[in-house]
Each structure stands twice: as C-alpha cells, then as structure tokens.
C-alpha cells in the first residue's frame, strides 16, 4: 500500500511560490490517486515550463489514464493560458492511441476553437482511426477548422487520407484547396497533373502546385514545370525550382529534356532567370537549391559559374554541381570564368573547376588535378581522384592506377572506384584501364586492383584473380574472392572450375573463408543448371568438390562463414542439399544470422517443410521470425495462413509488417478480413499502412 504520509506534502508543494518546490511536487505526485490527479492537472497551467513538463511526464506514466482524459481534452481549449493548453496537448500526445477516442469525440464540439484544438492533437498523433472523422471536417462551417483538418490528414497520411484530400480539391473553397495542396505536398502524393493544372492560374495556389508537381511521375509534370520557368515573382520561381529539384532527385538529368529546353528558351527571353537561380542557390529549402543548380547547368552562362562552384562545398549539392560543371561547353569565355574563380574556391569547387578545364583541353589544369591526387590533405586528394574518374580519357589512367597500391585503403579504393567509373563511362578508356591494371597485377597486387578487375575485367582475368587466393595478405585474398564473385555475376565464369576457391573455404582466416563462400553464391547464381559437374568432365564452378566443401563449411566455427555457405547451397537450385540445411535449422543454438541465411536457402530450393517454418516463426530473434514469415508465402494456404496470422499479432512492429507484406504476396483472399482489421487497429502507422496495402491487394478484382 502506498505510504500516505508524503501525499499531503506533495500536494501542498503544488501551490508553493518556489518553482523548485512545485517541480518536486509534480515529480512526486501519483496519477492513480484522485487528489494527486487534480493537482497534476492544475500544474499543467503552471507559469514554469519545467513544472508543466514534469506534470506532463507524470500524467503520461499513469497506468490507467482514463480518468485524466476528459479533463485533458477539456483543457486543450479551455486552459487559462497558452502554456496550459499546450501542456494538455503534450500530455495527450504522450498518451498516444488511448487519447484518440476522446479527441474524436471533441470534434463534435460546438465551438470552432474546441474542434481546432482536437484536430491539431489528432494530426500530431498520426493514428489512422482519426481519418474518417477528420475527413468529415473538410466540410466544417468554419474555414479554419477545414484547413486544420486538411493539415492533420496530411500528417496522418495513408491510403484513405490521400484520396480524401484529393477529392476536396473539387470543392469551391480556395483556402481549403491551399491547405489540401500543402498536405498532399507533404505526403509526396501528386494528383494527375491535368487535375491541378487549372490552379496554376491562381496566384495563391500556383506555388504549392509547382512544388507538388515535383513529386509526380506523370510525363506531363515536367511540361507544366517548364512553363513555370517564365514566372516573374520570386516566390513562384522558387516554387518552380523546388519542383524541378524534386524531379532532378527522382530522375536522371537526361529524362528532364522538356524542362531543359524550356530553361534555355526562358533564359534567352529573360536574362534575369539566371540571376534568380543564382540567388536561389543559397535557399534554405533543399530542393530549391537543387533546382537552381540544375537550371544553371542547363543555361550555362559563364557569369554564373563562380556561384555554382561555391556551392560545391555543400555535401548535398556537390554531385549536382560536379555534373553541371562537367556539362559546360568548352567556350573561351567559359574557360576564362573557370580559371578566374579558382583562387577563391574551397577544395571541392577547385577540383571541379580544374577537372572542367582539363576536359576543355588545359594541360596545366590536368597536371594540377594529377598533383592533387597525391596531396596529403585527404579532402583535396579524394576530390582530385574523383575528378580524374569523371574526366575520362587515357591521360587519367596512369595516375589513378599508380594509387591502387597506396598504403591508405581509403585512397586506393577511391582510385579503384574512379578507374571503374572511367572504364564504364568511356569505352575508349576501358582498354587502357584493363591494360594498366593487368600489368600491375603481378608486380604490385592490391585489394583495390582486384576490385577493378572484378568490375571491368573479362573471362581471361578469372585465373589471374583466382591465383591471388594464395597471396600472403588476408585482405588481398578477401578482395580476390570478391572479384571472382563480381566476374561470375557479370557472366565471365561460366563453365570454369576454380579449385583455388574450393581450397579457400579452408583458409586459416575466417574473412577469407566467408568471402570464398559468398563467391560461390554468385557462381551458383550464374550457373544454375550446371551445378555439381565432375571437374574431370564438366568443369563447372559448383562441382562435387565444391558442394562437399560448402556442406563442411556449415559446421564452421565462424557464423558468417556458415551463413554464406548456406546461401551458396541454396543458390545451386539442388534440392538434394535440403537435408544439410534443415539439419542446420534444427539446432536450437544456431546463431540468428545463420538461421536467416539457411531459411533463405531452403526457400530458394522450393516450398520449405512446414515444421521448419513454424519453428523458425517462433524464434526469439525477430530477424529469424521475419525470414520465416517470408518463407511461409511458399507454403499451401492451409499451412501458411496460421503462420501469417500468428505473426500479424506479434509484439514486434517489424514482424507484424513482414506479416502484412507476406499476406499481400500470398494472395489468399481468406486473409483479407484480418488484414483490414489490423489496418484499422495497429498502433504503428507504418504497419497499419502495410496491412491496408495487403487488404487492397487481396480485394476481389
């Protein structure tokens, strides 16, 4: 029983003039006691923010908050001060799903300010049970309530909120349309462009429409945005740039042809467009700056190049600036502008400018980039290496190849990545890259070198890389196994027996053993139907010796090796490997990473045994349970149903979400009712959305 002696003291301190005393009172009060509750509710209106928040915390800790809910809802709109009303809202938000029902009840209040207060908290809670009553408020007689309801629906989102908001655009209510467009923009849900195009004629609505068009995949969206580049007001132009920025983040620059053409035409008619874009580079709204960089790259005016290059110091914009600068035409005035601004730039802008000048034929700029690739400053060096990769041409190959053996792994892998980019992006440079790397393979082997051979090499490189599995350095053996995997995935290891890789499954270093096992996953995937050949006859990558070695690796002391070996056996497509995998799963002490891989492998070989999936679905590790749920999709309906329904009731949100995804994939109409019920009741918005999508997928067509 609670000791009653301190209660009167705590309650008394609730009225003390000293803030510290009132704070301690709030901390010590018991929300399950009726008298203490009264004091806590009073302290929500305290003049001290610290005291109010302490009262909120104590209220949120109540085991049974039901007695507090009516008073909290009332205080939302009737609290004596803004602080009291905000504190009541914070307490209701902390109580979460329990507060939804009384808040929905408050939506019927007579006074608009009472409805507004309840709407605001429901939006913050994000519980989708509130969507239907909030949707009804889109027709509320008070315009402020209508707008607030739209904003709340935008915060909640979900498959029911989006069409509800879109339908409200048909109402002849400009204020509501403005709120709805903002809510849809926040959700990234753009209605068909032809439906919102008429709003572009309205000065108040055009800005949210331009932003919303940035989220559209419809081919008409870029066309509408391109017209907006002729807007004259700053707000409208920035909205257009925000839309262009979103489109640029979603698509390659080549896919935005209509906007590019329109940008050049608009700049020819209005020289102020480039200046407006240059000013927008400093916008705090990220997509505005992205759109400004993109449009300036299209316009390609020398006077805007310095402003573009200065934005290269921003990590978010650097790739876009690099791309824009790389597209600049090699005109004399452009070269002059680049050269003039270099002394003023930071390391990233300077590197982009030098690379552009080198591409335009400046030997001095190329020498500067090559020199910077060995600079002791890591930032300067990294940017110079990346610039050489973008630059293209045989002149960049030798300096990059020379860095493959750098003592700093970060530098050597940057050089490798640049060489790969160079070989893939410039067919005329690919032979030079391969020649340089192959020449160094025997004299100066390195992990970075094998990365390049795997990414751009051919069948003739398989023996060269396989021989590296006997190198003294573990990191090189690991990289060689990875290169074989990459070559196999690219179709360059078909019909080849790789005995070095079989031997690597017994490497004394577990990272090398794991890398070898992962390489067999790629080999099996590239050679399905050609597995278990006799090396004396078929010479297939997954031969009988390899299968024996992979099964033996299922008992490796390192879990990572066991997991990779299991994946490889599953990738062979041979059901005669099932017994070994099922035996692995039967071990109650098997590590979770191994169990997940074994489940994937068993599923890859066809419908798994029901008892294996049932046992795994009850595993204490959620990753194993999720893998079991995914495997259940392959089972007959009578077996899969109970497993998926059990997972749908898991205490783990991620397991429930996996169950929802599996229900949709299973396409069993008998699961629709449960998916719909879970969509309405699950407290987690992501999970509720997954169940709603499953219910929709299972609906009759």
Secondary structure, 3 states (H helix, E strand, C coil): CCCCHHHHHHHHHCCCCCHHHHHHHHHHCCCCCHHHHHHHHHHCCCCCHHHHHHHHHHHHCCCCCHHHHHHHHHHHHHCCCHHHHHHHHHHHHHHHHHHHHHHHHHCCCCCHHHHHHHHHHHHHHCCHHHHHHHHHHHHCCCHHHHHHHHHHHHHHCCHHHHHHHHHHCCCCCHHHHHHHHHHHHHHCCCCCHHHHHHHHHCCCCHHHHHHHHCCCCCHHHHHHHHHHCCCCCHHHHHHHHHHHHHHHHHCCHHHHHHHHHHHHHHHHHCCHHHHHHHHHCCCCCHHHHHHHHHHHHHHCCHHHHHHHHHHHHCCCCHHHHHHHHHCCCCCHHHHHHHHHHHHHCCHHHHHHHHHHHHHCCCHHHHHHHHHHCCCCCHHHHHHHHHHHHHHCCHHHHHHHHHCCCCCCHHHHHHHHHHHHHHHHHCHHHHHHHHHHHHHHHHHCCCHHHHHHHHHHCCCCHHHHHHHHHHCCCHHHHHHHHHHHHHHHHCCCCCCCCCHHHHHHCCCCCHHHHHHHHHHHHHHHHHCCCCCCECCCCCCCCCEHHHHHHHHHHCCCCCHHHHHHHHHHHHHCCCHHHHHHHHHHHHCCCCCHHHHHHHHHHHHHCCCCCHHHHHHHHCCCCHHHHHHHHHHHCCCCHHHHHHHHHHHHCCCCHHHHHHHHHHHHHHCCHHHHHHHHHHHHHCCCHHHHHHHHHHHHHHCCC
